[in-house]
Amino acid sequence: MRRLLTILTIFLLTPPVFAQKVKTIMGEAWVGVVESVNETTREITLSHPDQSKTEKFVCVLEEGYQVKLKDGTSRELKVSELKPGLRVRIFYKSKTAAVAGRSEKIKVVKRIDFLGRDNFTRMREMLRVEPSIAVTEAKSRELPKTDPFKLHLALEPENMDKGLLKWVERWNKESSAKYGRVEIVNDVAQADASLVAIWGQDDSFMSMVGLMTDGDVRDLRSIGFGTGYLIIKDDKGLHVLWQSSFTIDAEEPQRSGPFLGQVIEGRLKARTK
């Protein structure tokens, strides 16, 4: 099995959501929730995404700032469009400017990333459910005692399903007599549970280059990070039984399939206890 030996270079494509303030090649970044805007001064006030914290961040939207639309065209973003409650990541650079006859240091917005309503936006998109559907944590909830157990896969990394299908084949051959069979279904509505995997976290992606070894053979490969979710959907919404970050071989994501299979395996075995 390949083993990570040395991390050589880290490429941060977008800063992780857990970093409230970080430095990037595009300037410094701040993740927060729009609290208010001033159309006259073009000021934007953000509050900390954790409502228990009172930290505030004030910045100024760059004149003529362009936002790219889904059809590939661009238009100028109006300050008034930044409504209170909107989750955003702001990239900014500090500069000195004249404000009310005084020289002051201001934070000028160079880029805005519009984040989802919460940290489960991309998960909902992978499952193709309504953006407003409720998501709750249910870590102590057991998988239903069905046979066959119907599992839906919603995997962003290409070819990751190949690794999971191999796990299903092995499980059905070696463990189904005692714990029940696993059947892959195409739709979340048919499933007893869904396994979701995305690159990075909900609003960030990070990859790195690592020196790996397979016996005496060393290989320089790209390693990515993903987030996995095990979810049950019912008439009350989505219930997250398991959520975790994990590493992904960016060139061969199917290598991560067995890890996700082990998550399901443990849950299936726990049903009989």
MIFI-973568 format. One record per residue (C-alpha): residue number from 1; residue in three letters; chain; x, y, z. Coordinates in steps of 0.2 Angstrom, whole numbers, plus 5000, padded with zeros to 4 digits. Layout:
<atoms>
num,residuo,cadena,X,Y,Z
NUM,ALA,A,X,Y,Z
...
</atoms>
This chain:
<atoms>
num,residuo,cadena,X,Y,Z
1,MET,A,5000,5000,5000
2,ARG,A,5006,5017,4996
3,ARG,A,5012,5028,5011
4,LEU,A,5014,5046,5012
5,LEU,A,5032,5050,5017
6,THR,A,5036,5068,5014
7,ILE,A,5025,5083,5010
8,LEU,A,5034,5094,4998
9,THR,A,5023,5108,4993
10,ILE,A,5006,5114,4998
11,PHE,A,4994,5123,4986
12,LEU,A,4980,5132,4994
13,LEU,A,4968,5136,4981
14,THR,A,4955,5143,4992
15,PRO,A,4958,5145,5011
16,PRO,A,4949,5133,5022
17,VAL,A,4933,5138,5031
18,PHE,A,4940,5135,5048
19,ALA,A,4953,5149,5045
20,GLN,A,4944,5165,5050
21,LYS,A,4959,5176,5043
22,VAL,A,4972,5170,5032
23,LYS,A,4985,5177,5019
24,THR,A,4984,5171,5001
25,ILE,A,4992,5176,4985
26,MET,A,4976,5186,4982
27,GLY,A,4978,5196,4998
28,GLU,A,4971,5192,5015
29,ALA,A,4955,5184,5017
30,TRP,A,4941,5184,5030
31,VAL,A,4926,5173,5031
32,GLY,A,4910,5180,5039
33,VAL,A,4892,5184,5037
34,VAL,A,4886,5201,5030
35,GLU,A,4879,5211,5044
36,SER,A,4876,5228,5035
37,VAL,A,4882,5238,5020
38,ASN,A,4883,5257,5017
39,GLU,A,4880,5261,4999
40,THR,A,4887,5279,5000
41,THR,A,4904,5273,5007
42,ARG,A,4903,5256,4999
43,GLU,A,4908,5249,5016
44,ILE,A,4903,5231,5021
45,THR,A,4902,5225,5039
46,LEU,A,4904,5206,5042
47,SER,A,4901,5197,5058
48,HIS,A,4910,5181,5064
49,PRO,A,4901,5166,5057
50,ASP,A,4901,5159,5074
51,GLN,A,4887,5168,5082
52,SER,A,4894,5166,5100
53,LYS,A,4909,5178,5094
54,THR,A,4907,5196,5093
55,GLU,A,4922,5200,5081
56,LYS,A,4917,5212,5066
57,PHE,A,4926,5216,5050
58,VAL,A,4924,5231,5040
59,CYS,A,4930,5233,5022
60,VAL,A,4926,5243,5006
61,LEU,A,4921,5236,4990
62,GLU,A,4932,5241,4975
63,GLU,A,4925,5253,4963
64,GLY,A,4918,5244,4947
65,TYR,A,4920,5226,4955
66,GLN,A,4914,5213,4943
67,VAL,A,4904,5197,4948
68,LYS,A,4904,5183,4936
69,LEU,A,4887,5175,4931
70,LYS,A,4883,5157,4928
71,ASP,A,4882,5160,4909
72,GLY,A,4900,5166,4909
73,THR,A,4896,5185,4907
74,SER,A,4901,5198,4920
75,ARG,A,4892,5213,4927
76,GLU,A,4896,5226,4941
77,LEU,A,4891,5220,4958
78,LYS,A,4880,5233,4968
79,VAL,A,4884,5235,4986
80,SER,A,4865,5234,4990
81,GLU,A,4865,5216,4983
82,LEU,A,4875,5210,4999
83,LYS,A,4860,5207,5010
84,PRO,A,4862,5204,5029
85,GLY,A,4864,5185,5033
86,LEU,A,4874,5181,5017
87,ARG,A,4889,5170,5020
88,VAL,A,4904,5176,5010
89,ARG,A,4923,5175,5009
90,ILE,A,4931,5192,5006
91,PHE,A,4949,5194,4999
92,TYR,A,4956,5211,5002
93,LYS,A,4972,5222,5002
94,SER,A,4975,5236,5014
95,LYS,A,4979,5253,5007
96,THR,A,4980,5271,5013
97,ALA,A,4967,5282,5006
98,ALA,A,4959,5300,5010
99,VAL,A,4943,5298,5020
100,ALA,A,4934,5313,5025
101,GLY,A,4950,5324,5023
102,ARG,A,4960,5312,5033
103,SER,A,4973,5299,5028
104,GLU,A,4967,5282,5033
105,LYS,A,4971,5264,5030
106,ILE,A,4956,5254,5023
107,LYS,A,4953,5236,5017
108,VAL,A,4949,5236,4999
109,VAL,A,4939,5220,4993
110,LYS,A,4947,5212,4978
111,ARG,A,4937,5197,4977
112,ILE,A,4921,5190,4985
113,ASP,A,4916,5171,4986
114,PHE,A,4898,5168,4989
115,LEU,A,4896,5154,5001
116,GLY,A,4881,5143,5004
117,ARG,A,4867,5146,5018
118,ASP,A,4877,5134,5029
119,ASN,A,4891,5121,5029
120,PHE,A,4881,5108,5019
121,THR,A,4878,5117,5003
122,ARG,A,4888,5106,4992
123,MET,A,4882,5090,5001
124,ARG,A,4864,5095,4996
125,GLU,A,4870,5099,4978
126,MET,A,4878,5081,4977
127,LEU,A,4862,5073,4983
128,ARG,A,4851,5085,4971
129,VAL,A,4839,5090,4985
130,GLU,A,4831,5107,4988
131,PRO,A,4844,5120,4994
132,SER,A,4832,5124,5009
133,ILE,A,4831,5106,5016
134,ALA,A,4835,5105,5034
135,VAL,A,4851,5096,5039
136,THR,A,4854,5089,5057
137,GLU,A,4868,5079,5065
138,ALA,A,4862,5062,5071
139,LYS,A,4879,5053,5075
140,SER,A,4871,5041,5087
141,ARG,A,4857,5035,5075
142,GLU,A,4859,5018,5068
143,LEU,A,4857,5012,5050
144,PRO,A,4841,5003,5047
145,LYS,A,4840,4984,5048
146,THR,A,4836,4981,5030
147,ASP,A,4842,4967,5019
148,PRO,A,4848,4971,5006
149,PHE,A,4854,4988,5013
150,LYS,A,4852,5000,4999
151,LEU,A,4866,5013,4998
152,HIS,A,4866,5028,4987
153,LEU,A,4883,5035,4981
154,ALA,A,4885,5054,4978
155,LEU,A,4904,5055,4975
156,GLU,A,4912,5071,4968
157,PRO,A,4930,5063,4965
158,GLU,A,4930,5054,4948
159,ASN,A,4931,5035,4949
160,MET,A,4930,5034,4968
161,ASP,A,4914,5024,4965
162,LYS,A,4926,5010,4958
163,GLY,A,4934,5008,4974
164,LEU,A,4918,5007,4983
165,LEU,A,4910,4994,4971
166,LYS,A,4925,4983,4975
167,TRP,A,4921,4985,4993
168,VAL,A,4903,4980,4990
169,GLU,A,4908,4965,4980
170,ARG,A,4920,4959,4994
171,TRP,A,4907,4963,5008
172,ASN,A,4893,4953,4999
173,LYS,A,4905,4938,4997
174,GLU,A,4912,4938,5014
175,SER,A,4900,4946,5026
176,SER,A,4882,4946,5019
177,ALA,A,4877,4930,5027
178,LYS,A,4879,4937,5044
179,TYR,A,4876,4956,5042
180,GLY,A,4865,4957,5026
181,ARG,A,4869,4962,5008
182,VAL,A,4873,4979,5002
183,GLU,A,4864,4985,4986
184,ILE,A,4869,5001,4976
185,VAL,A,4854,5011,4971
186,ASN,A,4854,5027,4959
187,ASP,A,4843,5039,4969
188,VAL,A,4843,5046,4986
189,ALA,A,4824,5042,4987
190,GLN,A,4827,5023,4985
191,ALA,A,4841,5022,4998
192,ASP,A,4842,5017,5016
193,ALA,A,4857,5029,5017
194,SER,A,4868,5039,5006
195,LEU,A,4887,5041,5005
196,VAL,A,4893,5058,4999
197,ALA,A,4911,5063,4996
198,ILE,A,4916,5080,4990
199,TRP,A,4933,5088,4987
200,GLY,A,4939,5099,5001
201,GLN,A,4926,5106,5013
202,ASP,A,4910,5113,5009
203,ASP,A,4918,5130,5003
204,SER,A,4936,5126,5001
205,PHE,A,4948,5115,4993
206,MET,A,4966,5110,4997
207,SER,A,4978,5099,4988
208,MET,A,4997,5095,4990
209,VAL,A,5011,5086,4982
210,GLY,A,5018,5071,4992
211,LEU,A,5032,5059,4990
212,MET,A,5024,5042,4991
213,THR,A,5031,5024,4991
214,ASP,A,5025,5007,4986
215,GLY,A,5039,4995,4992
216,ASP,A,5055,5002,4984
217,VAL,A,5047,5013,4971
218,ARG,A,5045,5031,4975
219,ASP,A,5032,5041,4967
220,LEU,A,5028,5060,4967
221,ARG,A,5009,5061,4967
222,SER,A,4996,5074,4970
223,ILE,A,4986,5072,4986
224,GLY,A,4969,5080,4989
225,PHE,A,4958,5082,5004
226,GLY,A,4940,5077,5004
227,THR,A,4925,5077,5016
228,GLY,A,4914,5062,5018
229,TYR,A,4896,5061,5024
230,LEU,A,4885,5046,5028
231,ILE,A,4867,5053,5028
232,ILE,A,4849,5047,5030
233,LYS,A,4835,5056,5022
234,ASP,A,4817,5056,5028
235,ASP,A,4802,5068,5028
236,LYS,A,4811,5079,5042
237,GLY,A,4826,5082,5031
238,LEU,A,4844,5075,5030
239,HIS,A,4852,5067,5045
240,VAL,A,4871,5066,5046
241,LEU,A,4877,5050,5055
242,TRP,A,4895,5053,5050
243,GLN,A,4906,5067,5044
244,SER,A,4925,5067,5042
245,SER,A,4939,5074,5032
246,PHE,A,4950,5061,5023
247,THR,A,4965,5061,5010
248,ILE,A,4962,5057,4992
249,ASP,A,4975,5051,4979
250,ALA,A,4970,5065,4966
251,GLU,A,4976,5054,4952
252,GLU,A,4967,5038,4957
253,PRO,A,4953,5043,4969
254,GLN,A,4947,5025,4969
255,ARG,A,4960,5021,4981
256,SER,A,4950,5030,4994
257,GLY,A,4935,5019,4991
258,PRO,A,4940,5005,5004
259,PHE,A,4942,5019,5018
260,LEU,A,4924,5024,5015
261,GLY,A,4918,5006,5014
262,GLN,A,4925,5003,5031
263,VAL,A,4914,5017,5038
264,ILE,A,4899,5008,5031
265,GLU,A,4906,4991,5036
266,GLY,A,4907,4997,5055
267,ARG,A,4889,5004,5054
268,LEU,A,4882,4989,5046
269,LYS,A,4890,4977,5059
270,ALA,A,4884,4989,5073
271,ARG,A,4865,4986,5068
272,THR,A,4865,4968,5076
273,LYS,A,4871,4974,5093
</atoms>
